[in-house]
Amino acid sequence: MIQPSDDEIVFYTNPMSRGRIARWMLEEVGRPYRTVVLDYGTTMKAPEYLAINPMGKVPAVTWRGVTVTECAAICAWLADAFPAADLAPALDDPARGTYLRWLFFAAGPLEAAVTAKALGLLAPADKARMAGYGSFDQVVDTLERAVTPGPWILGDRFSAADVYVGSQIMWGLQFGTLPARDAFKAYAARLSGREAAVRAREIDDALVAATPAT
């Protein structure tokens, strides 16, 4: 891997991963960045990358000596690091609480519930209080309220929360892990048409197409 300069944003990813979320966020930020594409089981597990993320997973973003992993954290960090992009309410803005609430709701209860359901491992009703998500139906109903009436999580203001929550919803609709409710479909349609989302998809789709079949 090329050693980054002090002010260079470096994005470690694979186009068939959650790195697509971070790519979209980087495109929303609008700052130049360098992409390092890693392969599962090889460069992603190599000592050089494990020094960046010991989990051996993507995505990761580095800038000015700071490394951030986990998509929700990357979205939140980039929004705060580059305030000119106006992707997060300021610390003294009352909307900050709502923004953080839904960003981390999607990273916590939503992803946990969707994954548990897909694996057939949802908590039984008598153990639901032990699970952070409670029940799958509660999570889905709560998520629907978050994106209604819209157009964005913060009403008329688009934010990094929409990048992360929206990605979870769009993947859920694509793979059938979330019910195709009208509010989800309308929200996903609005998001997918954003210029940054289109650019990010085109970049990653081109990388997938250029990857040799194994």
FENGIUR-V573168 format. One record per residue. SS is DSSP state (alpha for helix, beta for strand, coil for the rest). PHI is phi in degrees with one decimal (NA if undefined). Layout:
BEGIN
ss: [SS & SS]
phi: [PHI & PHI]
END
This chain:
BEGIN
ss: [coil & coil & coil & coil & coil & coil & coil & coil & coil & beta & beta & beta & beta & coil & coil & coil & coil & coil & alpha & alpha & alpha & alpha & alpha & alpha & alpha & alpha & alpha & alpha & alpha & coil & coil & coil & coil & beta & beta & beta & beta & coil & coil & coil & coil & coil & alpha & alpha & alpha & coil & alpha & alpha & alpha & alpha & coil & coil & coil & coil & coil & coil & coil & coil & coil & beta & beta & beta & beta & coil & coil & beta & beta & beta & beta & coil & alpha & alpha & alpha & alpha & alpha & alpha & alpha & alpha & alpha & alpha & alpha & coil & alpha & alpha & alpha & coil & coil & coil & coil & coil & coil & coil & coil & coil & alpha & alpha & alpha & alpha & alpha & alpha & alpha & alpha & alpha & alpha & alpha & alpha & alpha & alpha & alpha & alpha & alpha & alpha & alpha & alpha & alpha & alpha & alpha & alpha & coil & coil & coil & coil & coil & coil & alpha & alpha & alpha & alpha & alpha & alpha & coil & coil & coil & coil & coil & alpha & alpha & alpha & alpha & alpha & alpha & alpha & alpha & alpha & alpha & alpha & coil & coil & coil & coil & coil & beta & coil & beta & beta & coil & beta & coil & coil & alpha & alpha & alpha & alpha & alpha & alpha & alpha & alpha & alpha & alpha & alpha & alpha & alpha & alpha & alpha & alpha & coil & coil & coil & coil & coil & coil & alpha & alpha & alpha & alpha & alpha & alpha & alpha & alpha & alpha & alpha & alpha & coil & coil & alpha & alpha & alpha & alpha & alpha & alpha & alpha & alpha & alpha & alpha & alpha & alpha & alpha & alpha & alpha & alpha & coil & coil & coil & coil]
phi: [NA & -72.5 & -71.9 & -73.4 & -76.7 & -59.2 & -106.4 & -90.9 & -82.4 & -117.2 & -117.1 & -98.9 & -158.4 & -139.8 & -66.9 & -111.8 & -156.1 & -64.6 & -56.7 & -61.5 & -66.0 & -64.5 & -59.8 & -59.1 & -62.7 & -62.1 & -67.6 & -65.9 & -63.3 & 83.5 & -94.9 & -60.5 & -149.6 & -107.1 & -98.3 & -115.9 & -90.1 & -113.9 & -98.6 & -63.9 & 80.1 & -119.2 & -64.9 & -70.1 & -109.6 & -74.4 & -54.3 & -62.9 & -81.5 & -61.9 & -69.8 & -87.6 & -135.5 & -58.8 & -72.0 & 65.7 & -129.0 & -115.1 & -91.0 & -144.6 & -130.4 & -122.0 & -163.6 & 52.1 & 81.7 & -105.4 & -114.5 & -127.8 & -119.3 & 71.7 & -58.8 & -63.2 & -66.4 & -62.0 & -62.0 & -64.9 & -65.8 & -63.5 & -61.5 & -77.1 & -69.2 & -126.9 & -63.3 & -62.4 & -74.7 & 56.3 & -110.0 & -152.9 & -64.5 & -67.4 & -58.0 & -94.3 & -88.8 & -55.7 & -70.2 & -59.5 & -64.5 & -63.2 & -57.6 & -67.6 & -55.7 & -79.4 & -59.1 & -88.6 & -61.8 & -69.0 & -76.7 & -104.3 & -55.5 & -64.0 & -63.9 & -63.7 & -67.3 & -63.9 & -65.4 & -61.0 & -65.0 & -62.4 & -90.5 & 69.3 & -122.5 & -61.7 & -63.3 & -64.6 & -54.7 & -77.3 & -116.9 & -59.1 & -67.1 & -79.0 & -93.9 & -61.4 & -93.5 & 72.8 & -134.7 & -60.3 & -62.7 & -61.5 & -63.2 & -64.7 & -62.9 & -67.0 & -62.4 & -61.4 & -64.2 & -65.6 & -100.4 & -116.0 & -89.1 & 83.8 & -71.6 & -124.9 & -56.8 & -99.8 & 79.7 & -80.4 & -104.2 & -75.8 & -147.2 & -60.7 & -61.5 & -68.5 & -61.4 & -77.0 & -60.9 & -62.6 & -63.0 & -62.7 & -69.9 & -63.6 & -67.3 & -61.6 & -70.6 & -63.5 & -101.5 & 73.4 & -92.5 & -125.8 & -67.3 & -82.7 & -75.0 & -57.8 & -63.0 & -68.4 & -66.3 & -67.4 & -63.1 & -61.5 & -65.0 & -64.2 & -67.6 & -64.7 & -87.7 & -65.5 & -58.0 & -66.5 & -65.8 & -63.7 & -59.0 & -61.3 & -60.7 & -63.5 & -63.8 & -70.2 & -63.7 & -65.7 & -64.6 & -61.7 & -64.7 & -87.5 & -80.4 & -63.1 & -67.3 & -116.5]
END
